[in-house]
């Protein structure tokens, strides 16, 4: 029962009931990425927006709705920057491409550079190149 209410009232825990119904009714499954996110499309008879066209594209996240977990190829497809979905083409990453790293901002694993007030350890003292602003000067 708790899962029903979570799906009914929240969107950040995955799919709402409205999105699930719309996906079931109109969604055409396109593919799935390495994180388990599923991608869908729906071609409408008439375009709502002439810039986008008649095709609507969306993602159903596997877990929390975190847009940083969408790989670049799928992101381009969702934003209509590419017409071919990554599942419909043979793509091999280049040797210089880095693997996915999640966005850790707002978590305990966030990057805190040396000197940050949130980092651990002793903050280094200010050097002579900093002059504070004083009103009236």
C-alpha positions in Angstrom: 0.0 0.0 0.0 2.9 2.3 0.8 4.4 1.8 -2.7 1.0 2.8 -4.3 0.9 6.1 -2.4 4.6 6.8 -3.2 3.8 6.3 -6.9 0.6 8.3 -6.7 2.1 11.4 -5.1 5.8 11.6 -5.9 7.8 11.8 -9.1 11.3 11.6 -7.8 11.1 8.0 -6.7 10.6 6.7 -10.3 7.5 6.6 -12.3 4.1 8.1 -11.2 0.9 6.3 -12.0 0.1 8.8 -14.7 3.4 8.3 -16.4 3.1 4.5 -16.1 -0.4 4.6 -17.6 0.7 6.9 -20.5 3.7 4.7 -21.2 1.6 1.6 -21.2 -1.1 3.2 -23.4 1.1 5.1 -25.9 4.7 4.4 -25.4 6.8 2.5 -27.9 9.8 0.9 -26.2 13.0 2.1 -27.9 15.8 0.7 -25.7 17.5 0.5 -22.3 20.8 1.8 -21.2 23.5 0.3 -18.9 21.9 1.8 -15.8 18.5 0.2 -16.4 16.7 3.3 -17.6 14.1 2.6 -20.3 13.4 4.9 -23.2 10.1 5.4 -25.0 8.7 7.3 -27.9 5.2 8.2 -29.1 4.4 9.6 -32.5 1.4 11.9 -32.4 -0.9 12.4 -35.5 -0.3 16.2 -35.3 2.7 18.0 -33.9 2.1 20.1 -30.8 5.3 22.0 -31.3 6.7 22.6 -34.7 10.3 22.8 -33.3 10.1 19.3 -31.9 7.8 17.6 -34.3 5.2 14.9 -33.8 7.4 12.5 -31.9 7.5 12.7 -28.1 10.4 11.0 -26.2 10.8 10.2 -22.6 12.8 8.1 -20.1 11.6 6.0 -17.2 14.3 6.0 -14.6 15.5 2.9 -12.8 15.3 4.2 -9.3 15.6 7.9 -8.4 14.9 10.4 -11.1 18.4 11.7 -11.7 19.0 13.3 -15.1 22.8 12.9 -14.6 22.3 9.2 -15.0 21.3 9.5 -18.7 24.3 8.7 -21.0 25.2 11.3 -23.6 23.9 9.3 -26.6 20.5 8.9 -25.0 20.5 12.5 -23.8 21.0 13.6 -27.4 18.2 11.4 -28.6 15.8 12.7 -25.9 16.6 16.3 -26.8 16.0 15.6 -30.5 19.7 16.3 -31.3 19.8 12.9 -33.0 17.2 11.0 -34.9 18.7 7.5 -34.3 18.4 6.0 -30.9 21.7 4.5 -29.5 19.9 1.1 -29.3 19.4 1.3 -33.1 23.0 2.0 -34.1 26.3 0.3 -33.5 28.3 2.6 -31.3 31.6 1.8 -29.7 33.1 4.4 -27.3 36.5 6.0 -28.2 39.5 5.2 -26.0 39.6 8.8 -24.8 36.0 8.8 -23.5 35.7 8.5 -19.7 33.1 6.2 -18.0 30.1 7.6 -16.3 30.6 9.3 -12.9 27.5 10.2 -11.0 26.8 13.7 -9.8 27.7 13.6 -6.1 26.7 17.2 -5.3 24.8 17.5 -2.1 26.0 14.1 -0.8 28.8 13.2 1.6 30.9 12.1 -1.4 30.8 15.6 -3.0 34.1 17.1 -4.1 35.5 19.5 -1.6 38.7 21.2 -2.6 41.5 22.0 -0.2 40.6 25.3 1.5 36.9 24.7 1.3 35.0 25.4 4.6 33.4 22.0 4.2 36.6 20.0 3.7 38.3 18.2 6.5 41.5 19.3 8.0 43.0 22.7 8.8 42.2 25.5 6.4 45.3 27.2 5.1 45.9 30.7 6.2 45.3 33.6 3.7 48.2 34.8 1.7 49.1 38.4 1.1 47.4 38.7 -2.3 43.9 39.1 -0.8 42.7 42.6 0.2 39.2 42.7 1.6 36.8 45.4 0.4 35.8 48.1 2.9 32.9 50.4 2.2 33.9 54.0 1.5 37.3 53.2 0.1 
